[in-house]
Amino acid sequence: MKVVLYDQNGKKKGDVTLKKNIFEVEASEDLIHRYLVYQQANARMSIAHVKNRSAVSGGGKKPFRQKGTGNARQGSTRNPHMRGGGRAFGPKKWRNFSKQMPKAMRRKALYALLSSKAKKGKVLALDKYEAKAPKTKDIASLISVLPIERNLLLVMDRNEKNLKMASSNLKNAKCILYNYLNPADLMKYDVLLFTETALNNFQSSK
């Protein structure tokens, strides 16, 4: 499979070949869903935290005497059913939401998402971005002439810092390193625009 290679002015320069073992992979929706849940669960931070009866202050003295009041006997005001008492079975901040998923399954799910994009013609390539000073309007004008209808995920190499600076203020675009490709971004953004360097490095590292 091949994708169109554009220059930074939006003109077609040639083609780039995509590897079959990355961009022509089939996988079930269940596997892709598991990978997305894996990513979201591992990014989840537990914030909610309540005190149980051992952590609430007070409660050293019985609320009232054992007998003769007509009420049920009570030993402490810190009990969960008492007003101001501790919370039973409440959320704790040290709860771990992380999940496990084999690396081979994650790789296959990622390749399946990339393959789906490539099959629909949603993968493009950019030869390079060169500028004395990075400007957002340069990338905005490039996006305006490319076949992009909704939004864009710009995949770059670590050394292409000018491209990241020029695209950081775009509203419907996100810049990401090729080794940080993930299911959430691939499902959120419609078109993938790889720089030629990032695409070559991504394909050679897999």
BELJODA-V861701 format. One record per residue. N is the residue number from 0. RES is the residue in one small letter. PHI is phi in degrees with one decimal (NA if undefined). OMEGA is omega in radians with two decimals (* if undefined). D_FIRST is the distance of its C-alpha to the first C-alpha in Angstrom with 2 decimals. Layout:
N;RES;PHI;OMEGA;D_FIRST, N;RES;PHI;OMEGA;D_FIRST
This chain:
0;m;NA;-3.14;0.00, 1;k;-124.5;3.06;3.79, 2;v;-124.3;-3.10;6.98, 3;v;-75.5;3.07;10.44, 4;l;-102.1;-3.13;12.92, 5;y;-109.7;2.97;16.47, 6;d;-90.8;-3.04;19.83, 7;q;-73.4;3.03;22.57, 8;n;-95.5;3.11;24.04, 9;g;89.0;3.13;21.08, 10;k;-94.9;-3.14;20.29, 11;k;-69.1;-3.09;16.92, 12;k;-112.1;-3.10;16.78, 13;g;164.4;-3.13;13.49, 14;d;-129.0;3.05;9.80, 15;v;-126.9;-3.12;8.54, 16;t;-86.7;3.09;5.92, 17;l;-98.9;3.14;5.45, 18;k;-71.8;-3.11;7.35, 19;k;-67.1;-3.08;7.26, 20;n;-73.1;3.10;10.87, 21;i;-116.0;-3.02;10.58, 22;f;-106.5;3.04;7.87, 23;e;-138.5;-3.08;8.13, 24;v;-117.8;3.09;11.92, 25;e;-106.1;3.09;14.64, 26;a;-151.2;-3.12;18.05, 27;s;-74.5;3.08;21.25, 28;e;-64.4;3.12;22.58, 29;d;-62.7;3.13;25.57, 30;l;-65.7;3.12;23.75, 31;i;-64.5;3.12;22.20, 32;h;-63.5;3.11;25.70, 33;r;-62.8;3.13;27.31, 34;y;-67.4;3.11;25.20, 35;l;-65.4;3.11;26.17, 36;v;-63.4;3.10;29.79, 37;y;-59.2;-3.14;29.71, 38;q;-64.7;-3.09;28.72, 39;q;-67.7;-3.14;31.29, 40;a;-67.2;-3.13;34.00, 41;n;-73.4;3.09;33.72, 42;a;-89.8;-3.06;33.95, 43;r;-75.5;3.10;36.99, 44;m;-114.4;3.14;40.35, 45;s;-83.4;-3.10;43.59, 46;i;-111.1;-3.09;46.07, 47;a;-62.3;-3.13;48.56, 48;h;-151.5;3.10;51.61, 49;v;-123.6;3.12;55.01, 50;k;-95.4;3.03;58.23, 51;n;-90.6;-3.03;59.74, 52;r;-64.9;-3.13;63.49, 53;s;-80.9;-3.07;63.78, 54;a;-102.6;-3.13;62.30, 55;v;-81.2;3.14;64.28, 56;s;-78.6;3.12;67.49, 57;g;86.9;3.07;70.88, 58;g;84.1;-3.13;72.00, 59;g;-76.5;-3.09;74.58, 60;k;-119.8;3.10;77.35, 61;k;-61.7;-3.12;77.63, 62;p;-62.2;3.08;77.22, 63;f;-155.6;-3.05;80.49, 64;r;-66.2;-3.01;82.95, 65;q;-64.7;-3.02;82.13, 66;k;-124.8;3.00;84.62, 67;g;90.0;-3.11;86.61, 68;t;-96.7;-3.07;84.08, 69;g;86.1;3.11;82.80, 70;n;-97.5;3.04;79.19, 71;a;-67.8;-3.10;76.94, 72;r;-65.5;-3.13;77.39, 73;q;-131.0;-3.12;75.00, 74;g;-100.6;-3.07;74.55, 75;s;-158.3;3.06;72.40, 76;t;-80.2;-3.14;71.03, 77;r;-88.5;3.13;67.73, 78;n;-63.2;-3.06;66.90, 79;p;-59.3;-3.10;63.77, 80;h;-86.2;3.12;65.84, 81;m;-94.0;3.11;68.14, 82;r;-65.5;-3.09;67.59, 83;g;82.5;-3.13;66.19, 84;g;-82.7;-3.14;65.32, 85;g;-75.3;-3.13;62.20, 86;r;-99.2;3.11;59.04, 87;a;-89.2;3.06;58.37, 88;f;58.0;3.12;54.82, 89;g;-81.2;-3.14;53.39, 90;p;-69.3;3.13;50.11, 91;k;-123.5;-3.05;50.13, 92;k;-72.4;3.13;48.21, 93;w;-94.2;3.11;47.41, 94;r;-66.9;-3.09;45.44, 95;n;-106.0;-3.12;42.09, 96;f;-98.2;-3.01;39.19, 97;s;-64.0;3.12;36.50, 98;k;-124.2;3.11;34.43, 99;q;-111.8;3.08;32.81, 100;m;-152.6;-3.12;29.36, 101;p;-57.3;-3.08;27.93, 102;k;-61.2;-3.13;25.36, 103;a;-64.1;3.12;23.03, 104;m;-70.7;3.11;23.17, 105;r;-64.8;3.13;22.58, 106;r;-63.4;-3.13;19.49, 107;k;-65.4;3.12;18.05, 108;a;-65.3;3.10;19.02, 109;l;-64.2;3.13;17.46, 110;y;-64.1;3.13;14.06, 111;a;-64.9;3.10;14.49, 112;l;-66.3;3.10;15.30, 113;l;-64.9;3.13;12.35, 114;s;-65.3;3.11;10.06, 115;s;-63.7;3.09;12.33, 116;k;-63.3;-3.10;12.03, 117;a;-65.0;-3.13;8.27, 118;k;-64.1;-3.14;8.79, 119;k;-87.2;-3.12;11.71, 120;g;76.5;-3.09;10.34, 121;k;-100.2;3.10;12.59, 122;v;-113.3;3.14;10.83, 123;l;-125.3;3.14;11.98, 124;a;-134.3;3.12;13.01, 125;l;-121.4;-3.04;16.56, 126;d;-65.4;3.11;17.69, 127;k;-174.1;3.05;21.10, 128;y;-127.5;3.14;24.20, 129;e;-124.2;3.12;27.48, 130;a;-160.9;3.09;30.84, 131;k;-66.2;3.07;34.42, 132;a;-134.5;-3.12;34.89, 133;p;-64.2;-3.12;32.18, 134;k;-129.2;-3.13;32.62, 135;t;-64.5;-3.09;31.30, 136;k;-65.0;3.09;31.60, 137;d;-66.1;3.14;29.02, 138;i;-70.6;3.12;26.30, 139;a;-64.7;3.11;27.70, 140;s;-69.8;3.08;27.50, 141;l;-65.4;-3.13;23.88, 142;i;-63.9;-3.08;23.00, 143;s;-65.8;-3.12;25.07, 144;v;-99.8;3.10;22.99, 145;l;-85.5;3.13;19.50, 146;p;-74.7;-3.13;18.21, 147;i;-121.0;-3.08;19.80, 148;e;-95.9;-3.00;22.20, 149;r;-113.7;-3.14;23.55, 150;n;-145.6;-2.94;23.03, 151;l;-138.6;2.98;20.87, 152;l;-109.8;-3.08;20.13, 153;l;-94.6;-3.07;20.03, 154;v;-102.6;-3.03;18.78, 155;m;-129.9;3.07;20.57, 156;d;-95.4;-3.09;22.02, 157;r;-61.7;-3.07;25.67, 158;n;-83.3;-3.10;26.88, 159;e;-91.4;-3.05;25.69, 160;k;-71.6;3.14;28.89, 161;n;-62.7;3.13;29.41, 162;l;-66.7;3.11;26.28, 163;k;-65.3;3.14;27.56, 164;m;-65.7;-3.10;31.00, 165;a;-72.9;-3.06;29.86, 166;s;-103.5;-3.03;27.85, 167;s;-67.9;-3.09;30.31, 168;n;-100.0;3.13;32.37, 169;l;-73.6;-3.04;29.74, 170;k;-73.2;-3.04;30.55, 171;n;-107.2;3.13;27.24, 172;a;-144.0;3.10;25.12, 173;k;-137.7;3.13;25.05, 174;c;-105.7;-3.07;24.22, 175;i;-143.9;3.05;23.28, 176;l;-74.1;-3.05;22.63, 177;y;-62.7;-3.14;19.32, 178;n;-86.0;3.06;21.38, 179;y;-113.8;3.08;23.01, 180;l;-60.8;-3.05;20.13, 181;n;-146.3;-3.06;21.81, 182;p;-64.8;-3.11;21.68, 183;a;-62.6;3.14;24.37, 184;d;-70.5;-3.13;22.64, 185;l;-66.1;3.13;19.22, 186;m;-85.4;-3.12;21.16, 187;k;-82.3;-3.04;23.46, 188;y;-98.0;-2.99;21.24, 189;d;-78.4;-3.04;19.05, 190;v;-117.1;3.05;16.60, 191;l;-104.6;3.07;15.28, 192;l;-118.3;3.10;15.72, 193;f;-86.6;2.85;15.01, 194;t;-74.9;-3.08;16.99, 195;e;-60.9;3.11;15.35, 196;t;-64.4;-3.13;17.93, 197;a;-64.0;-3.14;17.43, 198;l;-65.9;3.12;13.67, 199;n;-64.4;-3.14;14.46, 200;n;-68.5;3.13;17.45, 201;f;-64.6;-3.10;15.89, 202;q;-71.2;-3.13;13.29, 203;s;-78.3;-3.12;16.14, 204;s;-86.2;-3.08;18.62, 205;k;-103.5;*;16.96
